[in-house]
Amino acid sequence: MDRPDFTYPQVVLVGLTVVVAVGLVLAATTSSAAFGSFNQGWDGASQLQDEARAVGAEGEIVRNTSQYSSGPANGSVAVVLSPETGYGPTDTDRLRAFVRRGGTLVVAEDVGPHSNPLLARLGASARVEGDTLRDERYNYRSPALPVARNVSNVGLLAGVDSLTLNHGTGVDPDGATVLASSSSVAYLDTNANDELDDSDPVGSYPVATTESVGAGRVVVVGDPSLFINAMLDRSDNRAFVRSLFADHDRVLLDYSHAGRLPPLSVALLVVRDAPLLQLLLGSLCLGVLGLWTRPPRALRRLTDRFGSEPAPDPTLDADELSSFVRSRHPEWDDERVDRVIRGIMSRRDED
């Protein structure tokens, strides 16, 4: 069997087409947004769904706060990581109803302006401080990555000895139960100059709290980076995340007020949540496959009529080829006919 004859430009074109196609698929299914569930980079949170499965829970991406009412609140935990936009009255009402019906809401924030107003509307007492927490003595490679070693013995922190933050902040409990706090030599960098000044308050700062709100509870963590891929392996962060997810059937990862999700991933989520749409797409695929394998008679007639022209008989001589080409293309002039015949004959000689 003769091998196909590809020219160098054709090979380059095919290669570029493959690269572009792969790039488009990756762009449509992944994200570079910090804390993103579809971001598999160091600053993404793509591993959170794996952590949910590790404790026997089902991870669910929340694109709209209406999903909070789609299942039982009791046995569900939701995670809000540094929202980029504020929660409006309708969204806040849904989250408050979720918590009061028995749900657990985890709000992780460092410097963003939208989490404290959300906590206030939920009826929670704790607030994030906003200034970067630093510790010159107890840290992981940098004072901006303080290690909180003062951990309470409540159930949420079972098996957790410390937490490692990454440019996080303190949490003002205002009556909430403190889960973990920094060492006594930590400080809030109030002027953001990465140095300890006389004006920077030194002391032990809570970094995680919990409190009851209605039949549920609100957990506040002073660092959303604690949940990203690169930080899960730091001193007991993964154990902390699993302890939050444990004893829950459903983990809601709330991206309703975060950056845009990848379009193809969103489409897959929409299809997954719509059984009727799944049935419609499945039927459409089966129909297309049926037409491809056994086209109806009318379609075959159209294909025969408008399909590609038959190749000339390879045994024809130059005069017979001329008659064949002229019968197929009477609109061509003599020069073009001669050029086509020379090309055919030349190709024959090469074969």
C-alpha positions as CSV (number, residue, x, y, z in Angstrom):
1,M,0.0,0.0,0.0
2,D,1.4,3.4,-1.0
3,R,2.2,5.7,1.9
4,P,0.6,9.2,1.8
5,D,2.8,11.9,0.4
6,F,3.0,14.8,2.9
7,T,5.0,17.9,2.2
8,Y,6.9,19.8,4.9
9,P,4.3,22.7,5.0
10,Q,1.5,20.2,5.4
11,V,3.3,18.5,8.3
12,V,3.8,22.0,9.9
13,L,0.2,22.9,9.4
14,V,-1.0,19.6,11.0
15,G,1.4,20.1,13.9
16,L,0.2,23.7,14.5
17,T,-3.5,22.6,14.3
18,V,-2.9,20.0,16.9
19,V,-1.1,22.4,19.2
20,V,-3.8,25.0,18.8
21,A,-6.6,22.5,19.4
22,V,-4.9,21.2,22.6
23,G,-4.3,24.7,23.8
24,L,-8.0,25.6,23.3
25,V,-9.1,22.5,25.2
26,L,-6.8,23.3,28.1
27,A,-7.9,26.9,28.1
28,A,-11.5,25.9,28.2
29,T,-11.2,23.4,31.0
30,T,-8.6,24.9,33.3
31,S,-8.2,28.2,35.2
32,S,-5.3,30.2,36.5
33,A,-7.5,32.1,39.1
34,A,-6.1,32.0,42.6
35,F,-8.0,29.5,44.9
36,G,-9.8,28.2,41.7
37,S,-11.2,24.7,41.8
38,F,-10.0,24.2,38.2
39,N,-6.5,25.6,38.8
40,Q,-4.1,22.8,39.3
41,G,-1.1,25.2,39.9
42,W,0.4,25.9,43.2
43,D,-2.1,28.7,44.0
44,G,-5.2,26.7,42.9
45,A,-7.6,24.7,45.0
46,S,-8.1,21.8,42.7
47,Q,-7.2,19.2,45.4
48,L,-10.1,20.2,47.7
49,Q,-12.5,17.8,45.8
50,D,-10.0,15.0,46.3
51,E,-9.9,15.8,50.0
52,A,-13.7,15.6,50.2
53,R,-13.6,12.2,48.5
54,A,-10.9,11.1,50.9
55,V,-13.3,11.4,53.9
56,G,-16.3,9.9,52.0
57,A,-18.0,13.2,51.0
58,E,-19.2,14.4,47.6
59,G,-17.6,17.6,46.4
60,E,-19.8,20.1,44.5
61,I,-18.9,23.3,42.7
62,V,-21.4,26.1,43.6
63,R,-21.9,28.5,40.7
64,N,-25.1,30.0,42.1
65,T,-26.2,30.3,45.8
66,S,-29.5,28.7,44.9
67,Q,-27.6,25.4,45.2
68,Y,-27.5,25.9,48.9
69,S,-31.2,24.9,49.1
70,S,-30.9,22.0,46.7
71,G,-30.0,19.5,49.4
72,P,-30.2,19.1,53.2
73,A,-28.1,21.6,55.1
74,N,-27.5,19.2,58.0
75,G,-24.6,17.1,56.8
76,S,-23.3,19.7,54.4
77,V,-20.2,22.0,54.7
78,A,-19.6,25.0,52.4
79,V,-16.3,26.7,51.8
80,V,-16.0,30.4,50.8
81,L,-12.4,31.4,49.8
82,S,-11.8,35.1,49.7
83,P,-14.7,36.2,47.4
84,E,-14.0,38.7,44.7
85,T,-17.4,40.4,44.9
86,G,-19.8,41.0,47.7
87,Y,-22.8,38.8,48.5
88,G,-26.0,40.7,47.9
89,P,-29.2,40.4,50.1
90,T,-30.6,37.4,48.2
91,D,-27.4,35.5,48.3
92,T,-26.8,36.3,52.0
93,D,-30.3,35.1,52.9
94,R,-29.6,31.8,51.2
95,L,-26.3,31.3,53.1
96,R,-27.9,32.4,56.4
97,A,-30.8,30.0,55.9
98,F,-28.2,27.2,55.1
99,V,-26.4,27.8,58.3
100,R,-29.5,28.2,60.5
101,R,-30.9,24.9,59.1
102,G,-27.8,23.1,60.4
103,G,-25.1,23.6,57.7
104,T,-21.4,24.4,58.4
105,L,-20.0,27.4,56.6
106,V,-16.2,28.0,56.4
107,V,-15.1,31.5,55.5
108,A,-11.4,31.9,54.8
109,E,-10.1,35.5,54.2
110,D,-7.0,37.6,54.7
111,V,-7.2,41.1,53.2
112,G,-10.4,41.0,51.0
113,P,-13.2,43.5,51.8
114,H,-16.2,41.2,51.3
115,S,-15.9,38.5,54.0
116,N,-16.5,40.6,57.1
117,P,-19.8,42.1,55.7
118,L,-20.9,38.6,54.9
119,L,-20.1,37.4,58.4
120,A,-22.0,40.3,59.9
121,R,-25.1,39.5,57.8
122,L,-24.9,35.9,58.8
123,G,-25.0,36.8,62.4
124,A,-21.5,35.6,63.2
125,S,-19.3,37.4,65.7
126,A,-15.8,36.7,64.4
127,R,-14.0,39.1,62.0
128,V,-10.7,38.9,60.1
129,E,-8.2,41.5,61.1
130,G,-6.9,42.3,57.6
131,D,-3.2,43.1,58.4
132,T,-0.6,40.4,57.5
133,L,0.3,38.2,60.4
134,R,4.1,37.6,60.8
135,D,6.2,35.5,63.2
136,E,10.0,35.9,63.2
137,R,10.5,32.8,65.3
138,Y,7.9,30.2,64.5
139,N,7.5,30.0,60.8
140,Y,8.0,28.0,57.7
141,R,11.0,29.5,55.9
142,S,9.7,33.0,56.2
143,P,8.1,35.3,58.8
144,A,5.2,35.7,56.4
145,L,4.4,32.0,56.7
146,P,3.8,31.8,60.5
147,V,3.1,28.4,62.1
148,A,0.2,28.5,64.6
149,R,1.1,25.9,67.2
150,N,-1.5,26.7,69.9
151,V,-4.3,24.4,68.9
152,S,-7.4,23.6,70.9
153,N,-8.6,20.1,71.5
154,V,-12.1,20.5,70.1
155,G,-13.4,17.9,67.6
156,L,-12.7,20.1,64.5
157,L,-9.0,19.9,65.2
158,A,-8.7,16.2,66.1
159,G,-5.2,15.0,65.0
160,V,-4.1,18.6,64.1
161,D,-1.0,19.9,66.0
162,S,-0.4,23.1,64.1
163,L,-1.5,25.2,61.1
164,T,0.8,27.0,58.6
165,L,-0.4,30.3,57.1
166,N,0.8,32.0,53.9
167,H,0.5,35.8,54.2
168,G,-2.6,35.3,56.4
169,T,-4.1,37.5,59.1
170,G,-5.5,37.2,62.6
171,V,-9.1,36.6,63.5
172,D,-10.9,38.7,66.1
173,P,-13.1,36.1,67.8
174,D,-15.4,38.5,69.7
175,G,-16.9,35.6,71.7
176,A,-16.3,32.8,69.1
177,T,-14.4,29.7,70.2
178,V,-10.7,29.9,69.2
179,L,-9.5,26.8,67.3
180,A,-5.9,27.8,66.7
181,S,-3.7,30.8,67.5
182,S,-0.2,32.0,66.7
183,S,2.8,32.1,69.1
184,S,3.1,34.9,71.6
185,V,5.8,36.6,69.5
186,A,3.8,37.0,66.4
187,Y,2.7,40.5,65.2
188,L,0.4,42.2,62.8
189,D,2.3,44.2,60.1
190,T,0.0,47.2,60.3
191,N,2.1,49.4,57.9
192,A,2.9,46.5,55.5
193,N,6.7,47.1,55.5
194,D,7.6,43.4,56.2
195,E,9.3,44.4,59.4
196,L,8.6,44.6,63.1
197,D,8.1,48.2,64.2
198,D,7.2,49.7,67.5
199,S,3.7,50.4,66.3
200,D,3.1,46.7,65.3
201,P,1.2,44.9,68.1
202,V,3.0,41.8,69.3
203,G,1.2,38.8,70.8
204,S,-0.7,35.6,70.2
205,Y,-3.4,36.0,67.6
206,P,-6.3,33.6,66.8
207,V,-6.2,32.4,63.2
208,A,-9.2,30.1,63.2
209,T,-12.5,30.3,65.2
210,T,-15.9,28.5,65.3
211,E,-19.3,29.5,66.6
212,S,-22.8,28.4,66.5
213,V,-25.3,30.3,64.4
214,G,-28.8,28.9,64.5
215,A,-28.7,25.1,64.2
216,G,-25.4,25.3,62.3
217,R,-22.0,26.8,62.7
218,V,-19.6,29.3,61.1
219,V,-15.8,28.6,60.9
220,V,-13.6,31.6,60.2
221,V,-10.0,31.1,59.0
222,G,-7.6,34.0,58.6
223,D,-6.0,32.7,55.4
224,P,-7.6,31.3,52.2
225,S,-4.1,30.2,51.1
226,L,-4.2,27.5,53.7
227,F,-6.5,25.6,51.3
228,I,-4.4,25.9,48.1
229,N,-2.6,23.0,46.6
230,A,0.9,24.2,47.6
231,M,-0.1,24.7,51.3
232,L,-2.0,21.5,51.9
233,D,1.3,19.6,52.6
234,R,2.5,22.1,55.2
235,S,2.2,21.2,58.8
236,D,-1.2,19.6,59.4
237,N,-3.1,21.9,56.9
238,R,-4.4,18.8,55.0
239,A,-5.5,17.2,58.3
240,F,-7.3,20.4,59.2
241,V,-9.1,20.4,55.9
242,R,-10.1,16.8,56.2
243,S,-11.3,17.4,59.8
244,L,-13.6,20.2,58.4
245,F,-15.0,17.9,55.7
246,A,-15.3,14.8,57.9
247,D,-18.7,13.7,59.1
248,H,-20.3,15.5,56.2
249,D,-22.0,14.0,53.1
250,R,-21.6,17.0,50.9
251,V,-18.9,19.6,50.5
252,L,-19.9,22.8,48.7
253,L,-17.1,24.7,47.2
254,D,-18.6,28.2,46.7
255,Y,-17.3,30.0,43.6
256,S,-20.5,32.0,43.0
257,H,-18.6,35.2,43.8
258,A,-15.1,34.2,42.6
259,G,-13.4,34.6,39.3
260,R,-14.9,33.2,36.1
261,L,-14.9,29.4,35.7
262,P,-13.6,27.7,32.5
263,P,-16.4,27.6,30.0
264,L,-16.0,23.9,29.0
265,S,-15.9,22.9,32.7
266,V,-19.0,24.9,33.3
267,A,-20.7,23.3,30.4
268,L,-19.8,19.8,31.8
269,L,-21.2,20.8,35.2
270,V,-24.4,22.0,33.6
271,V,-24.8,18.7,31.7
272,R,-24.0,16.7,34.8
273,D,-26.7,18.5,36.8
274,A,-29.4,18.2,34.1
275,P,-30.6,14.6,33.4
276,L,-32.9,15.7,30.6
277,L,-30.0,17.5,28.8
278,Q,-27.9,14.4,29.2
279,L,-30.7,12.3,27.5
280,L,-31.0,14.9,24.7
281,L,-27.3,15.0,24.0
282,G,-27.1,11.2,24.1
283,S,-29.9,10.8,21.6
284,L,-28.3,13.4,19.4
285,C,-24.9,11.6,19.4
286,L,-26.7,8.3,18.6
287,G,-28.5,9.9,15.7
288,V,-25.4,11.4,14.3
289,L,-23.6,8.1,14.6
290,G,-26.5,6.3,12.8
291,L,-26.4,8.8,9.9
292,W,-22.7,8.3,9.6
293,T,-22.8,4.6,9.5
294,R,-26.0,4.1,7.5
295,P,-26.9,7.3,5.6
296,P,-30.4,7.4,4.2
297,R,-30.9,7.0,0.4
298,A,-31.7,10.7,-0.2
299,L,-28.4,11.7,1.6
300,R,-26.4,9.1,-0.5
301,R,-27.9,10.6,-3.7
302,L,-26.9,14.1,-2.7
303,T,-23.4,12.8,-1.8
304,D,-23.1,11.1,-5.2
305,R,-24.3,14.2,-7.0
306,F,-22.1,16.7,-5.3
307,G,-19.2,14.5,-4.1
308,S,-15.7,14.6,-5.5
309,E,-15.1,14.0,-9.2
310,P,-13.8,10.5,-10.3
311,A,-10.1,10.3,-11.0
312,P,-9.2,9.7,-14.7
313,D,-8.3,6.1,-15.8
314,P,-4.5,5.7,-15.3
315,T,-4.2,3.9,-18.7
316,L,-5.3,7.0,-20.7
317,D,-2.7,8.6,-23.0
318,A,-2.3,12.4,-23.4
319,D,-4.9,12.8,-26.1
320,E,-7.5,10.8,-24.1
321,L,-6.6,12.7,-20.9
322,S,-7.2,16.0,-22.8
323,S,-10.7,14.8,-23.9
324,F,-11.5,13.6,-20.4
325,V,-10.4,16.9,-18.8
326,R,-12.2,19.1,-21.4
327,S,-15.4,17.0,-20.9
328,R,-15.3,17.7,-17.1
329,H,-14.3,21.4,-17.4
330,P,-15.4,22.9,-20.7
331,E,-14.9,26.4,-19.2
332,W,-11.1,25.9,-19.0
333,D,-8.9,27.4,-21.7
334,D,-6.3,25.4,-23.6
335,E,-3.4,26.6,-21.5
336,R,-4.9,25.4,-18.3
337,V,-5.9,22.1,-19.7
338,D,-2.4,21.5,-21.0
339,R,-0.9,22.4,-17.6
340,V,-3.2,20.0,-15.8
341,I,-2.3,17.2,-18.2
342,R,1.4,17.8,-17.9
343,G,1.0,17.6,-14.1
344,I,-0.9,14.3,-14.3
345,M,1.7,12.8,-16.7
346,S,4.5,14.0,-14.5
347,R,3.0,12.4,-11.4
348,R,2.6,9.1,-13.3
349,D,6.3,9.2,-14.2
350,E,7.2,9.7,-10.6
351,D,5.1,6.8,-9.5
